[in-house]
Amino acid sequence: MLTIGAKLPAFDLWAVVSVDPVKAFIRITNESDAGKWRIIFFWPKDFTFICPTEIAAFGKINGDFAGRDAVVYGVSTDSEYVHLAWRQNHSDLVDLPFPMLSDIKRELSAAFGILHPEEGVALRATFIADPEGIIRFVSVNDLNVGRNPQETLRVLDALQTGALCPCNWQKGDDVLKAA
């Protein structure tokens, strides 16, 4: 699995950005949004139970990420057409403000090293990459445990300070001073 200090792998994937079939599909690459912080989170499958709760939660705080010069990309091994159908049929995903990337060939999931060995789908993995494309945070959950997007935002805030942030640090709290 890729970890802290690794460079984001190269990728070029179809993404769904709308429920309108005419405007829904765009390409997203590792060069898209260069110079911004990137939050890349993976989920196992569309049309499931835990996944939409996480995706919708990321969507609700997308503006907070954008306000920190960060973009969010959601990724699964489903096709862009499955993503579109899911968005069109799930009320929590209709107005999703970030792209849903299709890793149908599983190349990006494999490059990140987060494919479940038996199921062949992506684990619930979250990566934060800095503006240079260097991974600064990694979190991976098993298939049956949802993640906390607020924690991802908290970690982004801490990373952006460039300082020493203690346990449970929150934006606006004092950072540690080295003696």
Residue pairs with C-beta under 8 A, 6 or more apart in sequence:
1 112
1 113
1 114
1 125
1 138
1 140
2 9
2 111
2 112
2 113
2 127
2 135
2 138
3 135
3 138
4 135
4 136
4 137
4 138
5 134
5 135
6 134
6 135
7 133
7 134
7 135
8 30
8 38
8 40
8 127
8 129
8 133
8 134
8 135
9 30
9 108
9 111
9 112
10 29
10 30
11 28
11 29
11 30
11 107
11 108
11 111
12 27
12 28
12 29
12 30
13 27
13 28
13 29
13 75
13 101
13 102
13 103
13 108
14 25
14 26
14 27
14 28
14 80
14 101
14 102
15 25
15 26
15 27
15 28
15 73
15 80
15 83
15 99
15 100
15 101
15 102
16 24
16 25
16 80
16 83
16 84
16 87
16 99
16 100
16 102
17 23
17 24
17 25
17 26
17 99
17 100
18 24
19 84
19 87
19 88
19 94
21 84
24 80
24 84
25 80
25 84
26 99
28 73
28 99
28 101
30 133
32 71
33 71
34 131
34 133
35 131
36 69
36 70
36 71
36 131
37 65
37 68
37 69
37 70
37 71
37 128
37 129
37 130
37 131
37 156
37 159
37 160
38 70
38 71
38 73
38 127
38 128
38 129
38 133
39 58
39 65
39 70
39 71
39 72
39 73
39 126
39 127
39 128
39 152
39 156
40 73
40 75
40 126
40 127
40 129
41 54
41 58
41 72
41 73
41 74
41 75
41 124
41 125
41 126
41 127
41 147
41 152
42 74
42 75
42 76
42 103
42 109
42 112
42 114
42 122
42 123
42 124
42 125
42 126
43 50
43 51
43 54
43 55
43 74
43 75
43 76
43 122
43 124
44 51
44 76
44 77
44 116
44 119
44 121
44 122
44 123
44 124
44 143
45 51
45 76
45 77
45 78
45 121
46 76
46 78
46 82
46 83
46 85
46 86
47 82
47 86
50 124
50 144
50 145
50 146
51 76
52 86
52 90
52 92
52 93
53 92
53 146
54 124
54 146
54 147
54 149
55 74
55 92
55 93
55 96
55 100
56 92
56 93
56 96
57 148
57 149
57 150
58 72
58 74
58 98
58 149
58 152
59 92
59 93
59 95
59 96
59 97
59 98
60 149
61 149
61 150
61 153
62 72
62 97
62 98
63 97
64 153
65 71
65 72
65 153
65 156
68 153
68 156
68 157
68 160
69 131
70 128
70 156
71 98
72 98
73 98
73 99
73 101
74 96
74 98
74 99
74 100
74 101
75 100
75 101
75 102
75 103
75 108
75 109
75 122
76 83
76 100
76 101
76 102
76 103
76 121
76 122
77 103
77 104
77 106
77 109
77 120
77 121
77 122
78 86
78 102
78 104
79 102
79 104
80 100
80 102
80 104
82 102
83 100
83 102
86 93
87 93
87 94
87 96
87 100
88 94
101 108
103 109
103 122
106 115
106 120
109 115
109 121
109 122
112 125
112 127
114 122
114 123
114 125
114 140
115 121
115 122
115 123
116 122
116 123
116 143
119 143
121 143
123 140
123 141
123 142
123 143
124 140
124 141
124 142
124 143
124 145
124 146
124 147
125 138
125 139
125 140
125 141
126 137
126 138
126 139
126 140
126 147
126 152
127 135
127 137
127 138
128 135
128 136
128 137
128 152
128 155
128 156
128 159
129 135
129 136
130 136
130 159
136 159
137 152
137 155
137 156
137 159
139 147
139 151
139 152
141 147
154 169
154 170
154 171
157 170
157 171
158 165
158 169
161 175
163 175
163 176
164 175
164 176
164 177
164 178
165 173
165 175
165 176
166 173
166 175
166 176
169 175
